[in-house]
Amino acid sequence: MYTLQITDDNEIISKREVIMEKSNAVDQIRILVNKNYKGQLDITDASVYMRYVLPISKKIKTKVPLVRAEEDYNENMMQFYLPANVNDLTAEPGDVEVSFTFVKIIQNDDDTITSAVRKTQSGIIHITPLSSFDDFDISENYTDFDQRIIAMEVLQKQMIATTDAIYNGMAQDIRLNKNDRKITLADRDGNDMGEGVEMNDISSMVAEDLVGKDPDGVQDGVVNLDQISGVQMMNLDELLK
């Protein structure tokens, strides 16, 4: 963790650790400051902003609000962190010049407002350069190279997840559910898939194919002759006399 300590003399003391050029969301930068400025002003409720200048392009970024940590560094010092959306701080190798501004709004007893502003001297955050190989990719620059790699990794993971979902969702077997009298597909865990097909429906279709459509509308294999037009009914006992 890269730590900057702001003294009561408004000097910035840095504890240097390696932060690589173009790294993002992996290195935390912490700022430590006394809760009470020179024993005269409580700044625990002050807003803190950082200003920095990039080492090569000299691009200036101002009014970057710092995020105060929920837990203080110790009894006398509070700690702040750079917000996660500060991405261009590591865009260029070299010494990034930083300074801080504390703004505290004080409401006086006579209802007037006093604004207390504290500014610091400049400090340094050193960004270590990449090797020439890492910063070169034939016709593309490093940033685009990184983006392509990340996109390929994301696509690969999406394809694996989709393949797993399709594989796990496939029917593994077909079975007869005697309790519900259905034929159903079963998944890899043995659970029924879908509504299944009722055995009565299958029996009716088989019977219709074998003996034709039942005239009474009930495909049960029993033909009631009295429901067939043109058929004369006779008493069987009379025929046997």
SULPE-V238160 format. One record per helix or strand. SS is the DSSP state (alpha for helix, beta for strand). FROM is the first residue (numbers start at 1). TO is the last residue. Records with the same first field share a line. If there is no record, write none. Layout:
SS=FROM-TO ; FROM-TO
This chain:
beta=2-6 ; 12-15 ; 20-20 ; 29-34 ; 36-37 ; 41-42 ; 47-53 ; 60-68 ; 77-82 ; 94-107 ; 113-119 ; 123-128 ; 137-137 ; 140-140 ; 173-177 ; 182-186 ; 192-198
alpha=88-90 ; 142-168 ; 199-211 ; 225-227 ; 236-240
